[in-house]
């Protein structure tokens, strides 16, 4: 399986193929609106604004599996992200990232880049970087600030 074969549902309910991001450097991140790490939306948006012209895209996937920190509807999530952090990168419908109902994109990324907990995601804001060829290249911990990823991102753009 390759990253570009997957699809996901956007917050507005439309289906989107990851094929759309072929040739781009992609950061896939599981997000939450009521988490201590939520301010990372700001850093992610800054990275996106700074490097989108060079081929960076960030894909946000809200998840409510960690302490019920994403309880809202798609509309709530969209409004929160735009009003509080000016998020303009693509956001997708709420998904599971662990367990039998985990979204296929996250099953794939966890199998390609295991973390401290092996095939599980530890918390909100785990970040996966997919290179321009569609290969999962690096995994960043939830506590890694987006600014700490910048040199790595610049190197692979």
C-alpha positions in Angstrom: 0.0 0.0 0.0 1.1 3.5 -0.6 0.0 6.8 0.9 -1.6 8.1 -2.3 -4.0 5.2 -2.5 -5.9 6.3 0.6 -8.8 8.7 0.9 -10.4 10.5 3.8 -13.4 12.6 4.5 -13.0 16.4 4.9 -14.8 18.3 7.7 -17.4 19.3 5.1 -18.2 15.7 4.3 -16.5 15.5 0.9 -14.1 12.6 0.1 -10.6 13.5 -0.8 -7.9 11.2 -2.3 -4.4 11.5 -0.9 -3.4 11.4 -4.6 -4.1 15.1 -4.6 -0.9 15.6 -2.6 1.4 13.6 -4.9 4.8 15.4 -5.2 4.3 17.3 -2.0 5.9 16.9 1.5 3.0 16.1 3.8 2.6 16.3 7.5 -0.2 14.1 8.9 -1.2 15.0 12.4 -4.0 13.9 14.8 -5.4 16.9 16.5 -7.7 17.9 19.4 -9.3 21.2 20.4 -9.3 20.8 24.2 -5.8 19.4 24.8 -2.8 21.0 26.5 -1.0 20.6 23.1 -3.8 22.4 21.1 -1.6 25.6 20.8 0.5 23.5 18.3 -2.2 24.5 15.8 -0.5 27.9 15.7 3.0 26.4 15.0 1.6 24.1 12.4 -0.2 27.0 10.6 3.1 29.0 10.7 5.0 26.1 9.1 2.2 25.7 6.5 2.2 29.4 5.6 6.0 29.6 5.4 6.5 26.5 3.2 3.3 25.8 1.3 4.7 27.6 -1.7 7.6 25.1 -1.6 5.3 22.1 -1.6 4.5 21.5 2.1 0.9 20.5 3.1 -0.4 19.7 6.5 -3.4 17.4 7.0 -5.2 17.6 10.3 -7.2 14.7 11.6 -9.2 15.4 14.7 -9.4 12.5 17.2 -11.4 12.1 20.4 -9.5 9.0 21.7 -7.3 10.7 24.2 -9.2 12.1 27.2 -12.3 13.0 25.1 -10.4 16.2 24.1 -12.2 16.5 20.7 -15.9 16.2 21.6 -17.3 18.6 19.0 -18.9 18.1 15.6 -17.2 18.8 12.3 -18.7 22.3 12.4 -17.4 22.9 15.9 -13.9 21.8 15.0 -13.9 23.9 11.8 -15.0 27.0 13.7 -12.6 26.5 16.6 -9.6 26.0 14.4 -10.3 29.0 12.2 -11.4 31.4 15.0 -8.6 30.5 17.5 -5.7 29.6 15.3 -6.5 30.8 11.7 -6.0 27.2 10.5 -6.0 27.2 6.7 -4.5 23.8 6.0 -6.8 20.9 5.2 -8.8 19.5 8.1 -10.6 16.1 8.0 -13.5 14.6 9.8 -13.0 13.1 13.2 -11.4 9.6 13.2 -9.9 7.0 15.5 -6.1 6.6 15.3 -5.8 3.5 17.5 -7.7 0.2 17.8 -9.7 -1.8 15.3 -11.6 1.2 14.0 -8.4 3.2 13.4 -8.5 5.1 10.0 -6.5 3.2 7.3 -4.1 6.1 6.9 -3.1 5.9 10.5 -2.9 2.1 10.4 -0.5 2.5 7.5 1.6 5.2 9.0 1.9 3.4 12.3 3.0 0.2 10.5 5.7 2.2 8.6 6.9 4.4 11.4 6.4 2.8 14.9 6.9 5.0 17.9 7.7 4.5 21.6 4.5 2.4 22.0 5.2 0.4 18.8 2.1 0.3 16.7 0.1 2.8 18.8 -0.2 6.6 18.9 0.5 7.9 22.4 -1.5 11.2 22.3 -2.8 14.1 20.3 -0.5 15.9 17.9 1.6 12.9 16.8 3.1 14.1 13.5 4.0 11.9 10.5 6.1 13.4 7.6 5.6 11.8 4.2 8.2 12.8 1.6 7.5 13.9 -2.0 7.6 10.3 -3.2 4.8 9.3 -0.8 7.2 7.4 1.6 6.6 7.9 5.3 9.9 9.5 6.3 9.8 10.6 10.0 7.5 10.5 13.0 7.5 13.3 15.6 6.2 12.9 19.2 3.2 14.8 20.4 5.3 17.1 22.5 7.6 18.0 19.6 6.8 21.6 18.8 6.2 22.3 15.1 9.1 24.8 15.1 11.4 22.0 16.2 10.5 20.2 12.9 11.4 23.2 10.7 15.0 22.2 9.8 13.9 18.7 8.9 11.1 20.0 6.8 13.4 22.5 5.0 15.8 19.6 4.2 13.3 17.4 2.6 11.3 19.9 0.7 
